[in-house]
Amino acid sequence: MADKPKGGKRFEIEEDLSKAEIPEVLPVLPLRGIVIFPSQIHPFLVSRPSSLKLIEDCGQTSKVIALAAQKNPEDEQPAPEGLFQLGTAVRILKMLRYPDQSVRVLVQGLARVELGEFSQREPYFLAHVKRLNEPLSSDREIDALHAHLVSQFSKFVSLVPYLPDELQVMAMQVKEASRLADMVASYLKIPIEEGQDLLATLDVRARLEKLIAILGREIEMLELGHKIQSQVQTELNKNQREYYLRQQLKAIQKELGEGDARTSEVEEIEKKIEEAKMSPEARKVADKELERLKMIPPESAEHTVVRTYLDWLVSLPWGVSTEDNLDIRHARQVLDEDHYDLEKIKERILEFLAVRKLKHDTKGPILCFVGPPGTGKTSLGKSIARALGRKFVRLSLGGIRDEAEIRGHRRTYIGSLPGRIIQGLRNAGSNNPLFILDEVDKLGMDFRGDPASALLEVLDPEQNNTFSDHYLDVPFDLSKVLFLTTANMLDPVPHALRDRMEVLELPGYTEEEKLQIVQRHLIPKQLNENGLGDQKIEFSKEALQEIIHSYTREAGLRNLEREIARVCRKIARSITEGETAPAIVSGADVQRYLGAPRFFSEVAERTNEPGVATGLAWTPNGGEIMFIESTRMSGQKGLNLTGSLGDVMKESAQAALSYVRTHAAELGIAPDFFEKSDIHVHVPAGAIPKDGPSGGVTIAASLASLLSGRPVRSDVAMTGEITLRGKVLPVGGIKEKVLAARRAGIKTIILPRRNERDLEDIQPEVRKELEMIFVDTVDEVIRYALRDGDAVQDAAEPVPAPATEPAPAPAAAPTPPAAARRTERTVLN
């Protein structure tokens, strides 16, 4: 808590304060939202630790301190630069300590002071102060301004209900114009900047003129407020008169025997309640609310609230269900039509159908599809709904921070509604739809609650049969709903929520899978969407491979579909200009349609000198290759780590250097190489945060290459965690990393031996193309990764910079922008 004003009556003391002594050095107490004027007595509350310390040290009565307003009232720990230079010297009159350790202080303003040099900042401020004396002046103009200010202030007091009328008498008794101006300013609720400006105005005439202008503005606002209040009261009286006339009109209509529309409305709701097939609890509440509706006048606002509530109750599918299509062969056919491969996902869906066919009361499972963007998680949910014959409902959870989005608002709020779960069920029209909760890892949390915690009941098959929405306030059975969730990564999902879901991973597609999906689904779709459905256009395998290799680098298919769409748009334009559509789009045509390639294999170019090694990383968008560069320079045993590395990755670099120093003799490195050297390890793409332990073997290989002068093989990539003893420990994300290495043209991958079982998830054709080397120790990593032969130069001396420029890259592979080569997301090794 910062120091702030405390409500209380302020008084003025008629005494000569010009002779009050003010020391040259005073403690400075920052205030926020308030300006204290000289000659006035004012209370305020002190609660910040530094301010409490100041009051404790200077707490005797009659002690003089300086008060200065903060420029930013929200600043909890203001610096001297955050205070206004002009403040007020005050005398402490009284203190009162509250049970919460805060202190209420009553002070009397003595004089304006200017803050000079601060001689102390901790635990509170001490500053040299200079007393500012006001110039004495008195003439007819000041007397006229004085009288006008008294008149204006009296009018202001009469318009403000919380100010006592005695203030008018006090203002008339003040003889000095300066004291009157300070008194009036202390009773105005004006912005801090205006109050500080009045405090800084030493000239009495100028201060009176500013104050009269401010008073005039405040009086005008108060008079306008009174006028609006009067109009509101008049409108209320008008509404009461209309209500009385409407009641008379109803009585006249009843005497004339005219039909009552309200009776038909109530009868319609009663009929809907009978047909809704509600649960006993809901039926009891609906009948009770209907009786209330009969008693409430239609003109009342409560009538609309009750009517809307009953509309929601009767429109929900309490007893409406769709029949599941439990034909296993049909389901398999639908899944194969919509999605290629994904065998594990399809098997799980077919298992669910088989169990449901044998046991009809099976509760719906909670499946969670986890994978990079564009891998078909949401579209897979649509296919499952089509295979089952269920209604499909999608709820995007990205960015939701309000718990009421899930559970609804209480009916006490104006415009309240049920949560998105109940709304989705009403829109679906059945109580057993397939409900997909998209982007469950993007849920947020703030002062409005935690939506992830609200989902715990929704996604628990053991308790969601009595789900209670805050708006309905009656249980609704969600156990028949088949819930599916999607996420790009599981780490942000709370553990309790993750425990309620069965996780099925979609790690990404290989090149062969992408070719099949493009030919079966994406090309026909884009031909139709771009008006080429009647054209017999084919894409050759070479063209698709060129697009996949040179224009996209992703685990999913979204960018690939965009590039296919670009080619189709180019063809559509050429047709409208009178050209003939090509029968086949060949590999040679791709660059003409899409421009220069955006991606190229840069492994060989970047690993042709000692100190550069290729690692493998996992990201939410799939796997990536990662280069680790090391260099050596004269210094004093320093290790510099750059590239936006996290703490775990920094520790891996320390462990790698310790291992290399310990085994320097075995690696052919001079034992004293670190005595007069500094080592710098850098991971490019420095703007992207990177963390995790799996870069340990890559850092060790980079350091061993640098210090031994033996380059790392350009076709080798590696991953694994290391220990100080040289052991290589298993890591995660093996499938994504292997696919990333394959996309980058890597031929050999070094993996921890305990990760060998993770290769079962990788397609056999991918494993045949790559050489997998499994290791247990760092010695094996260095033996396989570093080239054989003599060192490039003496490893005992620091490596100098090359004297000549490196050879330029081939013209056929121009360097794309960094943003095109790397995913702008946090890299987790």
HELIX and SHEET records of a PDB file:
HELIX    1   1 PRO A   49  ASP A   57  1                                   9    
HELIX    2   2 PRO A   80  GLY A   82  5                                   3    
HELIX    3   3 ARG A  140  LEU A  159  1                                  20    
HELIX    4   4 GLU A  166  GLN A  173  1                                   8    
HELIX    5   5 ALA A  177  SER A  186  1                                  10    
HELIX    6   6 ILE A  192  ALA A  200  1                                   9    
HELIX    7   7 VAL A  204  LEU A  256  1                                  53    
HELIX    8   8 ALA A  261  GLU A  275  1                                  15    
HELIX    9   9 PRO A  280  MET A  295  1                                  16    
HELIX   10  10 ALA A  301  SER A  315  1                                  15    
HELIX   11  11 ILE A  328  ASP A  338  1                                  11    
HELIX   12  12 GLU A  343  LEU A  358  1                                  16    
HELIX   13  13 LYS A  377  LEU A  388  1                                  12    
HELIX   14  14 ALA A  404  ARG A  407  1                                   4    
HELIX   15  15 ARG A  420  ALA A  428  1                                   9    
HELIX   16  16 VAL A  440  LYS A  442  5                                   3    
HELIX   17  17 PRO A  451  VAL A  458  1                                   8    
HELIX   18  18 ASN A  464  THR A  466  5                                   3    
HELIX   19  19 HIS A  495  ARG A  498  1                                   4    
HELIX   20  20 GLU A  511  ILE A  517  1                                   7    
HELIX   21  21 VAL A  518  LEU A  522  3                                   5    
HELIX   22  22 ILE A  523  GLU A  529  1                                   7    
HELIX   23  23 LYS A  541  SER A  550  1                                  10    
HELIX   24  24 ARG A  558  THR A  576  1                                  19    
HELIX   25  25 GLY A  587  LEU A  594  1                                   8    
HELIX   26  26 VAL A  603  ARG A  606  1                                   4    
HELIX   27  27 ASP A  647  THR A  662  1                                  16    
HELIX   28  28 GLY A  696  SER A  708  1                                  13    
HELIX   29  29 ILE A  734  ARG A  743  1                                  10    
HELIX   30  30 ARG A  753  ASP A  761  5                                   9    
HELIX   31  31 PRO A  764  GLU A  769  1                                   6    
HELIX   32  32 VAL A  778  ALA A  785  1                                   8    
HELIX   33  33 ALA A  818  ARG A  821  1                                   4    
SHEET    1   A 3 LYS A   4  PRO A   5  0                                        
SHEET    2   A 3 GLN A  40  VAL A  46 -1                                        
SHEET    3   A 3 PHE A  11  GLU A  12 -1                                        
SHEET    1   B 7 LYS A   4  PRO A   5  0                                        
SHEET    2   B 7 GLN A  40  VAL A  46 -1                                        
SHEET    3   B 7 VAL A 103  GLN A 120 -1                                        
SHEET    4   B 7 LEU A  86  ARG A  97 -1                                        
SHEET    5   B 7 VAL A  64  ALA A  69 -1                                        
SHEET    6   B 7 VAL A  25  LEU A  31  1                                        
SHEET    7   B 7 PHE A 125  LEU A 132 -1                                        
SHEET    1   C 5 PHE A 392  SER A 396  0                                        
SHEET    2   C 5 LEU A 434  ASP A 438  1                                        
SHEET    3   C 5 LEU A 482  ALA A 487  1                                        
SHEET    4   C 5 ILE A 366  VAL A 370  1                                        
SHEET    5   C 5 GLU A 502  GLU A 505  1                                        
SHEET    1   D 2 PHE A 467  SER A 468  0                                        
SHEET    2   D 2 PRO A 475  PHE A 476 -1                                        
SHEET    1   E 2 GLU A 538  PHE A 539  0                                        
SHEET    2   E 2 ILE A 584  VAL A 585  1                                        
SHEET    1   F 4 VAL A 612  THR A 619  0                                        
SHEET    2   F 4 GLY A 622  SER A 634 -1                                        
SHEET    3   F 4 SER A 677  HIS A 682 -1                                        
SHEET    4   F 4 GLY A 638  THR A 642  1                                        
SHEET    1   G 2 LYS A 690  ASP A 691  0                                        
SHEET    2   G 2 VAL A 827  LEU A 828  1                                        
SHEET    1   H 3 VAL A 716  MET A 718  0                                        
SHEET    2   H 3 THR A 748  PRO A 752  1                                        
SHEET    3   H 3 GLU A 771  VAL A 775  1                                        
SHEET    1   I 2 GLU A 721  ILE A 722  0                                        
SHEET    2   I 2 VAL A 728  LEU A 729 -1                                        
END                                                                             
